[in-house]
Amino acid sequence: MKNWIRMGMVFMALTGALVLSAQTAPQAETPAPAVAQPTPQAATAAAAVAQPTATADDIIAKHIDAVGGKAVIGQIKSVSMETSMQVMGNDAPGTITILYGVGFKQQTDFNGTAIIQCYNAKGGWQVNPMAGASDPTPMSDDEYKDGKEGMYAGGGLYDYAALGNKVELVSSGDDGYKLKLTTKDGVESTFTIDPKTYLVKSATRKGQMQGQDVDITVNYSDYRKTDIGYLMPYQMDMDFGGQFQLGITVKKIELNQTIDPAIFEMPKPATQPAA
């Protein structure tokens, strides 16, 4: 799962009233001098009061609190999920297994064929018979960099600085706060945070579809609390540049189950090549 955020917001409050204290002048032959009225420009400058600036870290902190808080996230050591992928009118069951800091493995069974993507601390590997790769095959460096943050609790935004990542606020508006996350490997993602709930609405990054560069967007919804109070989305809808869509529905989540780290190691091919 991906997580989310970077934003910097500057709010300026303009007050249009200037309060003047009326003083009663003593009677004299010479009238009291008139109080000079400020020009509209001067009044605006004097009335502008800078409000505290909401930084990207402020937004991230509220997001972390919204999904359960640091104390809750710190309890998570592993996640086991059962999923269903909706693609081309078919439901493909699958599993996602995460042992934080150790490995991330996703398996989808499509028409009786197992498709696997796996990341560990040393690299990544995959099995995709539909692409002619029935045996485990190492990922390229770019493929590994694109997905390895799935090994860490809370996603890329949680404790992002400790992971060597950078975050910046791109924009803010009624549609949400947009935060750009840049990993230490240079992978960029833009997260949209709901301004009311501070939950991630969507995440977008560059990718390729049929040889063309496209924006791949994941929309998150149906957030539910786990047994320890950690809020997770149960529905993820993906759009590949408007050319292809698929959905992933979470059927079951179990936290802190015992997971053998060996499942993240690339197995040997089922058939050894002839000498």
C-alpha positions in Angstrom: 0.0 0.0 0.0 1.0 3.4 -0.6 0.7 6.2 1.6 0.8 9.8 1.1 1.8 13.5 1.7 3.4 16.8 1.1 2.1 20.2 1.4 2.9 23.7 2.4 0.1 26.1 2.9 0.2 29.8 3.6 -2.9 31.5 4.9 -3.2 35.3 5.1 -6.1 36.9 6.9 -7.0 40.4 5.9 -8.9 42.5 8.4 -10.7 45.4 6.8 -11.4 47.4 9.9 -9.1 49.9 11.6 -10.1 50.6 15.2 -9.5 54.3 16.2 -9.9 55.6 19.7 -11.9 58.8 19.9 -10.5 61.3 22.2 -12.3 64.5 23.4 -10.1 67.5 22.7 -10.2 70.5 25.2 -12.1 73.5 23.8 -9.7 76.1 22.3 -9.7 78.7 19.7 -7.7 76.5 17.4 -9.5 73.4 16.4 -7.8 70.1 17.1 -5.9 68.8 14.1 -7.7 66.3 12.0 -6.6 62.7 12.2 -5.0 61.7 8.8 -6.8 58.8 7.2 -4.5 56.1 5.8 -4.5 55.4 2.1 -6.3 52.2 1.0 -2.8 50.7 0.2 -1.5 51.5 3.6 -4.6 50.3 5.4 -4.4 47.0 3.5 -0.7 46.5 4.4 -1.3 47.4 8.1 -4.3 45.1 8.3 -2.7 42.1 6.8 -2.1 39.7 9.6 0.0 36.6 8.9 -1.5 33.4 10.3 0.6 30.4 11.3 1.8 28.6 8.2 0.7 25.0 7.7 3.7 23.1 6.5 4.0 19.7 4.8 5.0 18.3 8.1 1.8 19.7 9.7 -0.3 18.0 7.1 1.6 14.7 7.5 1.2 14.9 11.3 -2.6 15.3 10.9 -2.7 12.4 8.4 -0.7 10.1 10.8 -3.1 11.0 13.6 -6.1 10.3 11.3 -5.0 6.8 10.5 -4.3 5.9 14.2 -1.2 7.8 15.4 2.5 7.0 15.7 2.0 4.8 18.7 -0.4 2.6 16.8 1.7 2.5 13.6 4.7 1.6 15.8 2.9 -1.6 16.9 2.6 -2.9 13.4 5.3 -5.5 12.5 3.5 -7.4 9.7 0.3 -7.2 7.6 -1.4 -10.2 5.9 -4.2 -9.4 3.4 -6.6 -11.3 1.3 -7.7 -9.3 -1.8 -9.8 -9.6 -5.0 -8.8 -7.8 -8.1 -11.4 -6.7 -10.6 -10.0 -6.6 -14.1 -11.6 -7.0 -17.5 -14.8 -8.3 -15.9 -13.1 -11.0 -13.9 -12.3 -11.3 -10.2 -8.8 -12.5 -9.4 -8.1 -13.5 -5.8 -4.8 -12.6 -4.3 -2.7 -12.0 -1.2 -0.4 -9.3 0.1 2.1 -10.1 2.8 4.3 -7.4 4.4 7.0 -7.9 7.0 8.0 -4.3 7.7 11.6 -3.5 6.8 12.1 -7.1 5.5 9.8 -7.8 2.6 6.7 -7.1 0.6 5.0 -9.8 -1.5 1.9 -9.6 -3.7 0.4 -12.7 -5.4 -2.6 -12.6 -7.8 -4.2 -15.7 -9.3 -5.6 -14.9 -12.7 -7.4 -17.7 -14.5 -5.4 -20.3 -12.7 -2.1 -18.5 -13.2 -0.1 -17.1 -10.3 1.5 -13.7 -10.8 4.0 -12.7 -8.1 5.8 -9.5 -7.3 8.2 -9.5 -4.3 10.6 -7.0 -2.8 13.1 -7.5 0.0 16.0 -5.5 1.4 18.4 -6.7 -1.3 16.2 -6.5 -4.4 13.1 -7.7 -6.1 11.8 -10.6 -8.2 8.7 -11.5 -10.0 6.8 -14.4 -11.7 4.5 -13.6 -14.6 3.6 -16.6 -16.9 1.3 -14.3 -18.9 4.4 -12.4 -20.0 6.4 -15.6 -20.7 8.2 -15.6 -17.4 7.1 -18.8 -15.6 10.2 -18.9 -13.4 11.2 -16.3 -10.9 13.0 -13.4 -12.6 15.0 -10.6 -10.9 13.4 -7.1 -11.2 15.3 -4.3 -12.9 16.6 -1.5 -10.6 13.8 0.8 -11.7 11.1 -1.7 -11.0 12.6 -2.3 -7.5 12.9 1.4 -6.7 9.2 1.9 -7.8 7.8 -0.6 -5.2 10.3 -1.2 -2.4 8.7 1.4 0.0 5.9 -1.0 0.5 8.1 -2.8 3.0 7.8 0.1 5.5 5.1 0.8 8.0 2.7 3.7 7.2 3.9 4.0 3.6 6.3 6.6 2.2 5.0 9.6 4.2 5.4 8.1 7.6 8.9 8.8 9.0 9.8 9.9 5.5 12.9 11.8 6.5 14.4 8.8 8.3 14.0 6.9 5.1 15.9 9.6 3.1 12.8 10.9 1.4 11.7 14.4 0.8 8.2 16.0 0.9 6.8 19.3 -0.4 3.4 20.9 -0.5 2.4 21.4 -4.1 -1.0 23.0 -3.8 -4.1 23.2 -1.6 -7.8 23.7 -2.4 -11.3 22.3 -1.9 -10.2 19.1 -3.6 -7.5 18.5 -1.0 -3.8 19.0 -0.2 -1.4 17.8 -2.8 1.9 16.6 -1.5 4.8 15.5 -3.6 7.0 12.7 -2.2 10.4 12.2 -3.7 12.3 9.1 -2.5 16.0 9.0 -2.1 16.1 7.0 -5.3 14.3 9.9 -7.2 10.9 8.2 -7.5 8.2 10.9 -7.3 4.6 10.4 -6.2 1.8 13.0 -5.6 -0.6 12.4 -2.8 -4.0 14.1 -2.4 -5.1 14.4 1.2 -8.7 15.1 2.1 -8.8 18.4 3.9 -11.6 17.3 6.3 -10.5 13.8 7.2 -6.8 14.0 6.4 -7.0 10.6 4.8 -5.3 9.9 1.5 -7.8 10.2 -1.4 -5.4 9.3 -4.2 -1.8 8.8 -5.1 -0.3 9.5 -8.6 3.0 8.6 -10.2 4.5 8.4 -13.7 4.5 5.0 -15.4 4.2 3.4 -18.8 1.3 1.8 -20.6 1.9 0.2 -24.0 5.2 2.1 -24.3 3.7 5.5 -23.5 4.3 7.6 -20.4 1.1 7.9 -18.4 -0.1 9.0 -15.0 -1.0 6.0 -12.9 -3.5 7.1 -10.2 -4.7 5.0 -7.3 -8.0 6.2 -5.6 -8.4 5.0 -2.0 -11.8 4.6 -0.3 -13.8 2.5 2.3 -11.4 3.1 5.2 -11.9 0.8 8.1 -10.2 0.3 11.5 -8.2 -2.8 12.2 -8.3 -4.5 15.6 -5.5 -2.2 16.9 -7.2 1.0 15.6 -5.1 1.5 12.4 -7.2 2.8 9.6 -6.7 1.2 6.2 -8.5 1.5 2.8 -10.5 -1.5 1.7 -10.9 -0.3 -1.8 -8.3 0.8 -4.3 -9.2 1.8 -7.8 -6.4 2.2 -10.3 -6.4 4.2 -13.5 -3.5 3.9 -16.1 -3.7 7.2 -18.0 -7.3 6.6 -18.9 -6.4 3.6 -21.0 -6.9 0.8 -18.5 -8.6 0.5 -15.1 -8.7 -2.1 -12.4 -9.9 -2.3 -8.8 -8.6 -4.1 -5.7 -11.0 -4.9 -2.9 -9.6 -6.0 0.5 -11.4 -9.0 1.9 -9.5 -9.6 5.1 -6.6 -8.0 7.1 -4.6 -9.6 9.8 -1.9 -7.7 11.7 1.3 -9.0 13.4 1.0 -12.5 12.3 4.2 -14.6 12.4 5.8 -14.5 8.9 8.8 -16.5 7.8 11.3 -14.0 6.1 12.3 -16.8 3.7 9.1 -16.2 1.7 10.6 -13.0 0.3 13.7 -14.7 -1.1 13.7 -15.5 -4.8 13.2 -19.3 -5.2 15.3 -21.3 -7.7 13.7 -22.0 -11.1 11.5 -25.1 -11.2 13.6 -26.5 -14.0 17.3 -26.0 -14.2 18.8 -25.1 -17.6 20.8 -27.8 -19.3 24.6 -27.5 -18.9 
